[in-house]
Amino acid sequence: KGKKNDPDLNEDLIVITDHHIAVLDGTTDKSNQKIEGYQSSGRFAVTIAAETISQLPPDATLRETVDRITKSLNDAIRRTGSYDDDYEDRGGFQKERPGLTLLMYSSQKRQVWRVGDG
């Protein structure tokens, strides 16, 4: 439901697969950049991460999970054309990029992972 009673503004998602359970909390970047088709960059980030998690192999490691989400998010950002050509050169992927906090359980690894500051 989220903070604003509007699902399109909600930056939180839960993903449940046969081998993983994840809670994703999107963070809106400091620039408040909107990405075409999304209400916020946080919503964009959790949507891309959820799609990536749903395709993870059962034995994915934490490192593999983070690397896949990062690559998917970077690729999706580039596809949208929402950021100008020198975005990466300015360090934008570190300072302004859409992001999220991840809390995830891997049944195969019997581990709980937390990535981010949420």
KAUR-V332043 format. One record per backbone hydrogen bond with DSSP energy under -1.0 kcal/mol. NH is the residue of the N-H (numbers start at 1). CO is the residue of the C=O. If there is no record, write none. Layout:
NH & CO
NH & CO
This chain:
9 & 6
13 & 24
15 & 22
17 & 20
21 & 105
22 & 15
23 & 103
24 & 13
25 & 101
26 & 11
27 & 99
32 & 29
38 & 35
44 & 40
45 & 41
46 & 42
47 & 43
48 & 44
49 & 45
50 & 46
51 & 47
52 & 48
53 & 49
54 & 50
55 & 52
56 & 53
60 & 57
65 & 61
66 & 62
67 & 63
68 & 64
69 & 65
70 & 66
71 & 67
72 & 68
73 & 69
74 & 70
75 & 71
76 & 72
77 & 73
78 & 74
79 & 75
80 & 76
81 & 77
87 & 84
90 & 86
91 & 88
92 & 87
94 & 91
95 & 91
96 & 92
97 & 92
99 & 27
101 & 25
102 & 115
103 & 23
104 & 113
105 & 21
106 & 111
107 & 19
110 & 106
111 & 106
113 & 104
115 & 102
